[in-house]
Amino acid sequence: ISHISINIIDASSIVMIITMLQLLFGFLSGILTGAAIQRLALRCNGIEIGMLMKVLTALAVVYGFRAYECTTGVRILFCVGAVVGSALQPVGLTGGIACGKSSVASMFGQDASIAVIDVDGIAHQILEPGVGEAYVHIVKEFGSLDIFEGKVKHDGKNPRIHRRKLGEVIFSDSVRRRKLNSITHPIITKIMLIQMILLKIKGTHVVIVDIPLLFEGRLQWLFGLIITVACSPEIQLRRLRMRNKDLSEEQCKDRIASQMSIDLKCKQSNIVLGNNGTFEDLEKNAIAVKKSLLRKHGRFSLAQLIFFVGVCEIVFDLF
């Protein structure tokens, strides 16, 4: 009797493992499908083609569900995966320092259908003592240098990190800069991913990530479309000196040199917004790009279309 019960337990365990694997497969395949369709929809030239791809994919998915007799759990997790996958292909907005990227981000953010994630804001947040995840690691690595606000008092309180002083320490030293990036980039990326998924779950139409070091952090794979705001090196240096009057010309050049060149960023981008002219010219081009993004995203997501087609299939089966 004990032998029979052991066999029954083993059989039930195997069934449970198979079921879990099926659910996992449904979720992962949903992520891959959602990400692929989102990327294709953003990058295709014809706006209608992107929506057509979503509809055809939804039909193929529902047909596949039926052909392979997928369980309700697998179908639901596929749709959840499709939401996550599409969320992991937002629009990346980048550019060189003082090229006008923040101005473009502000223009995009004025539309209620668009949410802008400010990676620079996340970088500020993680440096805060007692709040930021990176604070302890940075203090351990660079605490012996002049990176704090005011005079450091040894009274048990955590001094605030002065970003400008920290910048002076790392911009002219590539080894220190790489060390700082190895501390901050993984933490920033984790927070950014969480915000992207939460915004998509809330139903945000378009998610744009304002990320200065997109290419330097090798995060191209994470974005369905990359927009770079660019200007000539001469204008970039002049604008940086006007914006940061406390920096010398040499310090400005160090900050520009610490980033990938604008030419290389433009070659790896899908859209380049030139900013050699007036603010009005930049605004006009940014508005045109914004309208195109809103149309390309369409009114319905892949997960919504799968649900709609699935409901239609059930209704037709009843009759």
N, C-alpha and C positions, 0 to 999 in steps of 0.2 A: 504493500500500500504506500509506504514511504517512497519507494522508487517511482511509482506512478505520479505521486504528488510533486516530486522533484521535476519530472518531465513536463508536467503541466505548468509549473512555475517557469521553467526554462522557455517553454513555448510562449507564454504570456510576455516574458521579458523580451523575446525576439520580436514579437508583434509590436511592443511598445517602442523598441529601438527603430524598427522600420517606419513606424508612424512618425516618430520624431525626425528621422532623416527626410521623410517626405515633406514635413512641414518646413524644415530647414531649407530643403531644395526649393520649395515654393517661394520662401522669403528671399533667398539669394538670387534666384532667377528673376524675381520681381525687381530687385535692386539693379541688376545688370540691364534688364530690358528698359526700365524707367530711365536710367542714366543714358543709355545709348540713344533712345528716341528723343530725349530732351536735347542732347547734344546735336543730333541731326536736325531737329526742328529749329534750333537756334542758328545753325550754320548754313542752312539752305537759303538760296537766294529768293525763291518764290515763297511767299508767306502761306499761300494755300497748300503748297506741297507739304509743309510741316504739319498742318492740321490733317491732311489726307493720310500721312504716315501714321499719325496717332490713331485715326479711325481704323485703318487697315490692320494695325497691330492689335487693337482691341478686339476686332473680329477674329483674328488668328488665335489670340489668347483664349477667347471664349470657346472657339471651336476645339482648341487643344484640350481645354478643361473637360469638354464633353467627350471627346474621342478617347481620352485616357482615364475617364471616369474619376476625375480628381475629387477629393473630399471637400466639404465646405471649408474646413480649416486651411487646406492648401490654397484654395481660391482667395480666402480672406488675407492670408499672409502674403500671397503674391501681390495683391493690391496694396497692402501696407508697404511691401518692399518697393513697389513702383513709385510710391510717394517719396520714400527715403532716397531712392535712386535719382529721381528728378531733382530732389533737394540738393543732392551732391553734385549737381551740374549748374551752379548759379552763374551769373555774369561777373567776371573779374574786371575790376577797374584799377588800372595802375598807371605809372608814369614816373618820370624823374622828379627829384626834389625841385620845387619852385617852377614846375611846368604847368600848373593849373589844375591838377587832379582833384584837389579838394573843392575847387569851384564847380567842377563838373558834377562831383558827388552831391553837392548841395542842390544843383539844378535838378538832378534825377530824383532826389529825396523830396522835392516839392510835390510830387505826384502821389496821391493817396494809394495807388495801386502798386507802388514801388517801395521796398524797404532796403535801406542801405546799412550794411554792417561796417562799422568803422574799426578797422584793425588797429589803427594808431591809438584809438580810444581804449581798446583792449590792452595794448602795450603799456599805456599809462596806468591802467587799473592794476596790472600784475606787479607793478613796482611799489605799490603802496604797502607800508609796513603793517603787519598784522592782517592784511587782506590779500595782497598779491601773492600768488604761488611762487613767483620767481625771486621774491625779495631776499629770502634767506640764502639762496644759492649765489645770488649776485654779491651780497655782502661778504659771503665766505670767500668768493673769488677775487673781488675788487675792493673789499673793505679797507684795506691798508692804504688805498689811494684817495685822492681828494675828489669824492663823488657825492658828498652829502650837502644838504642845505645848511648854511651857517656853520657854527662851530659845534663839533660833536661833543656832547656832555656824557660822561660815563656815569649816568644816574639810573641805569637799567632800562631807559626808554629807547625805543628804536627810532633812529634819526631817519628823516625822509631822504630819498635819493634825489639828487638834483640832476635832471635829465641832460641839461646843457653840459654840466661837468662830466657826466658819464660819457656823453658824446665826444668831448675833447679827448678823453682817455682812449676811446676805441677807434675813432675815425682815422687816426694817423697810424694805427697799429693793426695790421691785418690779423695777427695771431689773437690778440685780445678781442677783436671784432668777431672772429669765428667762434671764440669761446662764449661770448655773450649771446650770439645767435643760437648756439647749441643749447643754451639754457632757456631762452625765451621762445624760440620758434615752436617747439613741441607744445608748450603750454598755450600759446596764442592759437595754434592750429586746432587744438582740442576745443577751446572755448568757441572759436569760429564755427566749427562743425556743428556743435550743439545748437548755436543760435540759428544756423541755416536750416536745420531740420525742424526746430520749433516754429520758425516763421512759415515754413511750408505747411506744417500741420495746421497752423492757424488759418491757412488759406490765402497767404500773401501771393499776389499775382506774379510779381517779379522780385527776385532777391539779387541785389548787387553787393558785391564785397569790395569795399575800398581798401586795397592792400598795396602799399608802396613797394614791398619786396617780393612780389609775386614770383618773378623769374629767379631772383636770387635765392628764394626758398625752394625752388624747383617744384612749384605747386600747380604747374600748367594742367596736369591731369585732372585736377579738381574742378575745372571751370569749363562749362559748355561753350562759352564765348569770352574772349579777352579783348578789352578795350584799353588802348594806351593813349594817354594825353602827352603830346610831345611838342617841343619847341627847339629852336636852334641852340647850340651850346653857348653862344654869345648872349642871347636873350635870357637863357637859364641863369647864367652867372650874374647878369645885371639884376634880374628879379630877386635872386637870393640875397644879394648885397643890399638891395633896397628893403627887403623884408626883415632881414636880420642885420641891423645896423651895427650891432655890437660885435659882429664877426669880421675878422680881417679878410682880405681877398684870398690869402693863402688858406685860411680855415674854410672858406666857402668852396674853394677848389678841392680840398680834402674830402668834404662831404659829397660833392658831386662824383669824385673819383671812387668813392667807397661803394657806389652803386653801379650796376651794369649800364653800359652806354645806351643812350636813347635809340641809336640806330639798331642795335641788336634787339632791343625790346620791340621796336616797330616791326622788324622782320618776323618775329614770332607771334604777332598779334593778329586778330581777325579784323579789327577796326582800329584805325588811327585817327585821333582827333587832333588836328594841327592847331597850335595856339601861338602862332607868331604874330597874329593880328590883334584886333581890339577885343575887348570883353564881349561886345555885341556879336562879333563874328563867332566867337566860341559858343556863346549861348544859342545862336541860331543852329549851329551844327549839332550841338548836344541835344536840342529839342527834336531834331530830325531823327537822331539815333534812338532817342527815348521812345518816340512814336513807333519806330520799326520794331523795337524790343517788345512793346506791349502787343503789337499785332502778331508777332511771331509766337508768343507764348499762347495765344489763342484763349478762348473763353473756358475751355475744358482741359483738365489734366488727363493723362493716360489712365490713371486709376478711376477717375469719374466716368470715362468712356467705357471702360471694362465693366463697371457696375451697371451702367445704362444698358449696354448690349446684353449683359447677363440677365437683367430684369426683362428685357424684350423677349429674350429666348424663352424664359419661364412662362411668360404670358402666351406666346405663340404655342408652346407645348400644351397649355391648358385647353386650347381650342383645336 
